[in-house]
Amino acid sequence: MSPDRSIKVEEEIARAREAEQIINAPIYVEAMRKLKQGIIDKWAACPARDTDGREWLWQHYQVALKFEETLAEVLNTGKLALKEREMSLAQKVGARMRNIV
């Protein structure tokens, strides 16, 4: 792994740890649940003739989902970076073992 790639991998792993802390934080879980439920409740109470209001609520719900998706993407990218780092280390160890023999 190149030095530049190594730095990028470490940054991705660090970002994944931060994303995981956020995703698993009780306050985040509660806030997102309340946000989405509040939007759903308002949508359910919205008159059928208020198409603009329903559209606005749908868009806000989609933003909430996209926010969650973005954090999950950061977490998954970091998990892949961790695997990449592990594979790189295993290759280095394997090369050293071959040199010893």
Backbone torsions as a table, in degrees:
resi	resn	phi	psi	omega
1	MET	NA	134.1	-180.0
2	SER	-69.9	156.9	178.2
3	PRO	-59.3	-38.9	178.6
4	ASP	-64.4	-42.5	179.3
5	ARG	-67.0	-37.1	178.9
6	SER	-60.8	-42.7	178.0
7	ILE	-63.0	-44.9	-179.5
8	LYS	-61.7	-42.6	179.3
9	VAL	-61.4	-44.9	-180.0
10	GLU	-64.1	-37.4	176.9
11	GLU	-64.7	-41.7	179.6
12	GLU	-65.2	-38.5	178.5
13	ILE	-66.1	-42.9	178.9
14	ALA	-63.5	-42.6	178.8
15	ARG	-64.3	-37.1	178.6
16	ALA	-64.1	-39.7	178.1
17	ARG	-62.7	-41.4	177.9
18	GLU	-64.4	-44.8	179.4
19	ALA	-60.9	-41.0	179.9
20	GLU	-63.9	-40.3	178.0
21	GLN	-62.2	-41.4	179.5
22	ILE	-66.2	-50.5	-177.4
23	ILE	-58.3	-36.3	-176.9
24	ASN	-92.1	-3.5	179.4
25	ALA	-69.9	126.5	-179.2
26	PRO	-54.8	-37.6	-178.8
27	ILE	-66.6	-36.5	177.3
28	TYR	-66.8	-46.0	179.8
29	VAL	-59.1	-46.0	179.8
30	GLU	-64.5	-44.7	-178.4
31	ALA	-63.1	-44.0	-179.7
32	MET	-67.4	-38.7	177.9
33	ARG	-62.1	-46.4	-179.6
34	LYS	-66.1	-40.3	179.1
35	LEU	-60.3	-51.8	-177.8
36	LYS	-66.3	-41.1	179.6
37	GLN	-66.1	-37.9	177.0
38	GLY	-61.6	-41.0	178.0
39	ILE	-65.2	-44.0	179.5
40	ILE	-62.8	-42.7	179.7
41	ASP	-62.2	-43.1	178.6
42	LYS	-65.8	-38.7	178.5
43	TRP	-63.5	-42.9	-179.9
44	ALA	-63.9	-32.5	-179.0
45	ALA	-86.7	-6.6	-175.7
46	CYS	-73.0	130.9	177.9
47	PRO	-60.4	147.2	-178.1
48	ALA	-59.0	-31.1	-178.0
49	ARG	-77.9	-11.4	-178.1
50	ASP	-89.4	70.2	-178.1
51	THR	-66.5	-35.3	178.5
52	ASP	-64.5	-41.9	179.1
53	GLY	-64.4	-43.3	178.6
54	ARG	-64.6	-40.1	178.7
55	GLU	-63.5	-43.7	178.9
56	TRP	-59.9	-44.4	179.4
57	LEU	-65.7	-40.9	178.0
58	TRP	-61.0	-43.1	179.6
59	GLN	-62.9	-41.7	179.4
60	HIS	-67.4	-36.3	176.2
61	TYR	-64.3	-41.7	178.2
62	GLN	-63.1	-36.4	176.7
63	VAL	-63.9	-42.8	178.4
64	ALA	-60.9	-43.3	178.4
65	LEU	-65.1	-40.1	179.7
66	LYS	-64.8	-37.7	177.3
67	PHE	-60.1	-47.8	178.3
68	GLU	-62.4	-41.9	179.4
69	GLU	-62.5	-40.0	-179.4
70	THR	-64.5	-43.4	176.3
71	LEU	-62.9	-40.5	178.8
72	ALA	-64.3	-37.1	177.7
73	GLU	-64.1	-42.3	177.9
74	VAL	-61.8	-43.0	179.2
75	LEU	-62.5	-47.1	-178.7
76	ASN	-66.7	-37.4	176.4
77	THR	-61.5	-41.4	177.9
78	GLY	-65.4	-37.4	177.4
79	LYS	-63.7	-41.2	176.9
80	LEU	-65.2	-39.5	178.3
81	ALA	-63.7	-38.9	177.5
82	LEU	-62.2	-43.0	177.1
83	LYS	-63.1	-41.2	178.7
84	GLU	-61.1	-43.7	178.8
85	ARG	-63.6	-42.2	178.8
86	GLU	-62.2	-42.3	179.0
87	MET	-65.0	-40.7	179.0
88	SER	-63.1	-42.9	177.7
89	LEU	-65.2	-39.3	178.9
90	ALA	-64.5	-39.1	177.7
91	GLN	-64.7	-41.3	178.7
92	LYS	-63.3	-43.9	179.4
93	VAL	-63.9	-42.0	178.7
94	GLY	-61.8	-41.8	178.9
95	ALA	-64.6	-40.2	179.2
96	ARG	-66.8	-38.8	179.9
97	MET	-65.9	-38.1	178.5
98	ARG	-66.2	-34.2	179.3
99	ASN	-71.2	-28.8	-179.9
100	ILE	-72.3	-40.6	-176.6
101	VAL	-76.0	NA	NA
